[in-house]
Amino acid sequence: MYCDLLTKIKNAQAVKKESVKSPYSNMDFAIAELLVAHKFLDGAFKKGRMPKRIIDIKLKYNDGKGVVQGIRILSKPSRRLYAGYQELKSVRQGYGLLVLSTSKGIMDGKTAKRQKIGGQLLFEIW
């Protein structure tokens, strides 16, 4: 699940690891690719064949500090949060990223608002 992936990324950056490996799922890989596109990570690659497929994630650092400063998970298995496109706000005055799951796939808050699509709020990252 994406909560485990985000926790692995945050903890690995705290101890200055170069890369992280996580079990593969389509949702986790889509989230990793979105974070690469928004320059929170250096790269995300699929490795292996299906029963043992993994995601290899290269972490990104600026001046020895991890790019990911914080993560706030909004939807949990016990409580799902949904929002229409009118309710989507910027994160940390535009320096953060809101990630949501829509009918068109995993996307960031700005793109969802531009396309007028709401969905399940997954997490905020800054």
ZADO-1210 file (C-alpha; in nm, 4 decimals, padded with zeros to 6 digits):
<atoms>
<atom x="00.0000" y="00.0000" z="00.0000" code="MET" pos="1"/>
<atom x="00.1143" y="00.3559" z="-00.0656" code="TYR" pos="2"/>
<atom x="00.1428" y="00.4347" z="00.3093" code="CYS" pos="3"/>
<atom x="00.4260" y="00.1819" z="00.3423" code="ASP" pos="4"/>
<atom x="00.6010" y="00.3190" z="00.0332" code="LEU" pos="5"/>
<atom x="00.5915" y="00.6770" z="00.1640" code="LEU" pos="6"/>
<atom x="00.7157" y="00.5732" z="00.5071" code="THR" pos="7"/>
<atom x="01.0052" y="00.3813" z="00.3497" code="LYS" pos="8"/>
<atom x="01.1009" y="00.6858" z="00.1403" code="ILE" pos="9"/>
<atom x="01.0873" y="00.9233" z="00.4373" code="LYS" pos="10"/>
<atom x="01.2859" y="00.6926" z="00.6678" code="ASN" pos="11"/>
<atom x="01.5485" y="00.6124" z="00.4034" code="ALA" pos="12"/>
<atom x="01.6088" y="00.9822" z="00.3394" code="GLN" pos="13"/>
<atom x="01.6457" y="01.0411" z="00.7128" code="ALA" pos="14"/>
<atom x="01.9409" y="00.7974" z="00.7246" code="VAL" pos="15"/>
<atom x="02.0837" y="00.9133" z="00.3861" code="LYS" pos="16"/>
<atom x="02.0249" y="00.5928" z="00.1881" code="LYS" pos="17"/>
<atom x="02.0855" y="00.6041" z="-00.1858" code="GLU" pos="18"/>
<atom x="01.7889" y="00.3902" z="-00.2903" code="SER" pos="19"/>
<atom x="01.4867" y="00.2017" z="-00.1548" code="VAL" pos="20"/>
<atom x="01.3214" y="-00.1213" z="-00.2688" code="LYS" pos="21"/>
<atom x="00.9521" y="-00.1865" z="-00.2254" code="SER" pos="22"/>
<atom x="00.7131" y="-00.4618" z="-00.3415" code="PRO" pos="23"/>
<atom x="00.5511" y="-00.3777" z="-00.6750" code="TYR" pos="24"/>
<atom x="00.1918" y="-00.2694" z="-00.7173" code="SER" pos="25"/>
<atom x="00.0408" y="-00.0601" z="-00.9954" code="ASN" pos="26"/>
<atom x="-00.0709" y="00.2100" z="-00.7527" code="MET" pos="27"/>
<atom x="00.2685" y="00.2358" z="-00.5809" code="ASP" pos="28"/>
<atom x="00.4467" y="00.2575" z="-00.9152" code="PHE" pos="29"/>
<atom x="00.2086" y="00.5302" z="-01.0381" code="ALA" pos="30"/>
<atom x="00.2726" y="00.7293" z="-00.7185" code="ILE" pos="31"/>
<atom x="00.6499" y="00.6841" z="-00.7523" code="ALA" pos="32"/>
<atom x="00.6383" y="00.8042" z="-01.1147" code="GLU" pos="33"/>
<atom x="00.4345" y="01.1088" z="-01.0101" code="LEU" pos="34"/>
<atom x="00.6920" y="01.1931" z="-00.7419" code="LEU" pos="35"/>
<atom x="00.9710" y="01.1589" z="-01.0006" code="VAL" pos="36"/>
<atom x="00.7830" y="01.3919" z="-01.2390" code="ALA" pos="37"/>
<atom x="00.7533" y="01.6532" z="-00.9611" code="HIS" pos="38"/>
<atom x="01.1227" y="01.6141" z="-00.8673" code="LYS" pos="39"/>
<atom x="01.0777" y="01.4624" z="-00.5216" code="PHE" pos="40"/>
<atom x="01.2679" y="01.1485" z="-00.6349" code="LEU" pos="41"/>
<atom x="01.5474" y="01.0859" z="-00.8874" code="ASP" pos="42"/>
<atom x="01.4022" y="00.7710" z="-01.0432" code="GLY" pos="43"/>
<atom x="01.1643" y="00.4780" z="-01.0057" code="ALA" pos="44"/>
<atom x="01.2232" y="00.1505" z="-01.1904" code="PHE" pos="45"/>
<atom x="01.0410" y="-00.1843" z="-01.2152" code="LYS" pos="46"/>
<atom x="01.2693" y="-00.4811" z="-01.1589" code="LYS" pos="47"/>
<atom x="01.2150" y="-00.8549" z="-01.1700" code="GLY" pos="48"/>
<atom x="00.9307" y="-01.0715" z="-01.2958" code="ARG" pos="49"/>
<atom x="00.5799" y="-01.0912" z="-01.1641" code="MET" pos="50"/>
<atom x="00.5798" y="-01.3000" z="-00.8472" code="PRO" pos="51"/>
<atom x="00.8854" y="-01.1164" z="-00.7133" code="LYS" pos="52"/>
<atom x="00.8627" y="-00.7823" z="-00.8935" code="ARG" pos="53"/>
<atom x="00.9916" y="-00.4810" z="-00.6997" code="ILE" pos="54"/>
<atom x="01.0114" y="-00.1038" z="-00.7390" code="ILE" pos="55"/>
<atom x="01.3638" y="00.0360" z="-00.7095" code="ASP" pos="56"/>
<atom x="01.3489" y="00.4029" z="-00.6078" code="ILE" pos="57"/>
<atom x="01.6467" y="00.6417" z="-00.6293" code="LYS" pos="58"/>
<atom x="01.6268" y="00.9108" z="-00.3633" code="LEU" pos="59"/>
<atom x="01.7089" y="01.2775" z="-00.4242" code="LYS" pos="60"/>
<atom x="01.9090" y="01.5100" z="-00.1984" code="TYR" pos="61"/>
<atom x="01.9804" y="01.8859" z="-00.1976" code="ASN" pos="62"/>
<atom x="02.2970" y="01.9901" z="-00.0109" code="ASP" pos="63"/>
<atom x="02.2954" y="01.6670" z="00.1901" code="GLY" pos="64"/>
<atom x="01.9320" y="01.7050" z="00.2994" code="LYS" pos="65"/>
<atom x="01.6511" y="01.4906" z="00.1654" code="GLY" pos="66"/>
<atom x="01.4124" y="01.6647" z="-00.0737" code="VAL" pos="67"/>
<atom x="01.1104" y="01.5167" z="00.1076" code="VAL" pos="68"/>
<atom x="01.0672" y="01.7291" z="00.4221" code="GLN" pos="69"/>
<atom x="00.7338" y="01.5863" z="00.5347" code="GLY" pos="70"/>
<atom x="00.4385" y="01.3668" z="00.4430" code="ILE" pos="71"/>
<atom x="00.0797" y="01.3804" z="00.5683" code="ARG" pos="72"/>
<atom x="-00.1361" y="01.0796" z="00.4839" code="ILE" pos="73"/>
<atom x="-00.4971" y="01.1907" z="00.4393" code="LEU" pos="74"/>
<atom x="-00.6879" y="00.8728" z="00.3463" code="SER" pos="75"/>
<atom x="-00.6381" y="00.5613" z="00.5535" code="LYS" pos="76"/>
<atom x="-00.8059" y="00.2212" z="00.5263" code="PRO" pos="77"/>
<atom x="-01.0243" y="00.3162" z="00.8235" code="SER" pos="78"/>
<atom x="-01.1191" y="00.6614" z="00.6896" code="ARG" pos="79"/>
<atom x="-01.1339" y="00.7643" z="00.3246" code="ARG" pos="80"/>
<atom x="-01.1433" y="01.1332" z="00.2342" code="LEU" pos="81"/>
<atom x="-01.2990" y="01.2524" z="-00.0907" code="TYR" pos="82"/>
<atom x="-01.3107" y="01.6003" z="-00.2413" code="ALA" pos="83"/>
<atom x="-01.4577" y="01.7632" z="-00.5484" code="GLY" pos="84"/>
<atom x="-01.2341" y="01.9742" z="-00.7697" code="TYR" pos="85"/>
<atom x="-01.3664" y="02.2978" z="-00.6140" code="GLN" pos="86"/>
<atom x="-01.2406" y="02.1900" z="-00.2703" code="GLU" pos="87"/>
<atom x="-00.8794" y="02.1195" z="-00.3775" code="LEU" pos="88"/>
<atom x="-00.6356" y="02.3639" z="-00.2157" code="LYS" pos="89"/>
<atom x="-00.2631" y="02.4204" z="-00.2620" code="SER" pos="90"/>
<atom x="-00.0224" y="02.2601" z="-00.0149" code="VAL" pos="91"/>
<atom x="00.2286" y="02.4824" z="00.1711" code="ARG" pos="92"/>
<atom x="00.1529" y="02.7855" z="-00.0502" code="GLN" pos="93"/>
<atom x="00.2341" y="02.5865" z="-00.3647" code="GLY" pos="94"/>
<atom x="00.5618" y="02.4297" z="-00.2436" code="TYR" pos="95"/>
<atom x="00.3959" y="02.0991" z="-00.1610" code="GLY" pos="96"/>
<atom x="00.2052" y="01.8443" z="-00.3654" code="LEU" pos="97"/>
<atom x="-00.1422" y="01.6999" z="-00.3101" code="LEU" pos="98"/>
<atom x="-00.1840" y="01.3517" z="-00.4593" code="VAL" pos="99"/>
<atom x="-00.5262" y="01.2052" z="-00.5265" code="LEU" pos="100"/>
<atom x="-00.6776" y="00.9021" z="-00.6904" code="SER" pos="101"/>
<atom x="-00.9308" y="00.9926" z="-00.9593" code="THR" pos="102"/>
<atom x="-01.1289" y="00.8090" z="-01.2217" code="SER" pos="103"/>
<atom x="-00.8499" y="00.9036" z="-01.4666" code="LYS" pos="104"/>
<atom x="-00.5740" y="00.7593" z="-01.2443" code="GLY" pos="105"/>
<atom x="-00.3315" y="00.8951" z="-00.9855" code="ILE" pos="106"/>
<atom x="-00.2677" y="01.2679" z="-01.0313" code="MET" pos="107"/>
<atom x="-00.1643" y="01.5808" z="-00.8461" code="ASP" pos="108"/>
<atom x="-00.4064" y="01.8432" z="-00.7172" code="GLY" pos="109"/>
<atom x="-00.3274" y="02.1101" z="-00.9786" code="LYS" pos="110"/>
<atom x="-00.3858" y="01.8759" z="-01.2716" code="THR" pos="111"/>
<atom x="-00.7088" y="01.7436" z="-01.1181" code="ALA" pos="112"/>
<atom x="-00.8367" y="02.0965" z="-01.0608" code="LYS" pos="113"/>
<atom x="-00.7459" y="02.1967" z="-01.4177" code="ARG" pos="114"/>
<atom x="-00.9304" y="01.8933" z="-01.5582" code="GLN" pos="115"/>
<atom x="-01.2219" y="01.9489" z="-01.3148" code="LYS" pos="116"/>
<atom x="-01.1929" y="01.6023" z="-01.1580" code="ILE" pos="117"/>
<atom x="-01.2340" y="01.5218" z="-00.7896" code="GLY" pos="118"/>
<atom x="-01.1441" y="01.2012" z="-00.6133" code="GLY" pos="119"/>
<atom x="-00.9974" y="01.0343" z="-00.3074" code="GLN" pos="120"/>
<atom x="-00.7313" y="01.2430" z="-00.1303" code="LEU" pos="121"/>
<atom x="-00.4300" y="01.0198" z="-00.0694" code="LEU" pos="122"/>
<atom x="-00.1528" y="01.2336" z="00.0826" code="PHE" pos="123"/>
<atom x="00.0318" y="01.5646" z="00.0903" code="GLU" pos="124"/>
<atom x="00.4096" y="01.5832" z="00.0469" code="ILE" pos="125"/>
<atom x="00.6437" y="01.8786" z="00.0818" code="TRP" pos="126"/>
</atoms>
